C-alpha cells in the first residue's frame, strides 16, 4: 500500500467519522424504506418475536412466522391476517438441523426471504455448576447454532439478488457478563461475533447485518425483575428502536443505548480490585430463578 493509498484511506475514515458526528448532533440520520420485503421471524409466537412480526407487517411486508409452539404461532399469524396483512405460519424445532432445512423448503414455496430476524432464544438462569451438559447444548443450539443454520438457508438467495438484511437478536449480556447466565452470555456473545464476522464477509455486497443487544425485556423469559436505573424494557419499545436502527443502517444496536455506553465506560475503567471483589460475591439462593420460563426443569 503506497502513501497515496494510506492518505486516501485516512480521508475516507475521517469523512465517515465526521458524518456520524453530524448525524448524532442533528438527530437526523437518513432511513431506508422497508416495504414489499419477505421477512422471516423466528420465535414469533409471542413476546419480542410477535411484535417484530406485527411491526414489519405494518410497514407493508410479507411476514413468515416461525416457532416451535404451533398453536400460539398460528394465533399470531391469524391476528395479522385479521388486520389485512400477509403472513404465513411455520412450525419448526430450531434444535434440529433437519427441521431448519425443511423450513427453508417450506418458506420458498411462499416467497423469497429478504430479511431474516433471528429472534428465538432461551435462558435457563442457573449457576454453571448446576446445569447439565444437555442443558448447555440446548441453549447453544437455540441461541447460536440456529442463527447460523437459519441464515444458511436464506443467504444464498440474498446473494443471488444482492439484496437483504440479517438481524440477529443478542443481548447486553453478550458484552456485560452476568452470574447464573454463563451459557446464555456465551451464546449471545457468539451471536454478536457471528453477526460482525458475517457482515465483514458480505461487505462487498449490498446485504447488511445488524445485531441487537437489549437489556432485560418484559417478556415471558423474565419474571419478577425490577431495575432501579433503566427499568424493564417493553417489547414494543425494543422493536421500535431495533427497526429504526435497521432502517438507519446500523450494524450494532444497544437498548437502552446511553445506559450501555455508560456501563461500558465503567467496566473499562473499573479497578482490578473492584472486579476481583465482584467475582468473589456468591449468588443468593434463587437469585436468577426468574429467568427461563421453567425451561431448566424441562430440559434435563
ABEGO torsion letter per residue (X at the ends): XBAAAAAAAAAAAAAAAAAAAAAAAAGBBBBBBBBGBBBBBBGAABEAAAAAAAAAAAAGBBBBBBBABAAAAAAAAAAAAAAGBBBBBBBBBAABAAAAAAAAAAAAAAEBBABBBBABBBBAGBBAAABBAAAAAAAAAAAAAAAAAAAAAAAAAAAAAGBEBBBBBBBAAAABBBBGAAAAAAAAAAAAAAAAAAAAAAAABABBBBBBBBBBBBBAABBGBBBAAAEBBBAAAAAAAAAAAAAAGBABBBOBAAAAAAAAAAAAABBAAAAAAAAABBBBBGAAAABGGGAAAABX
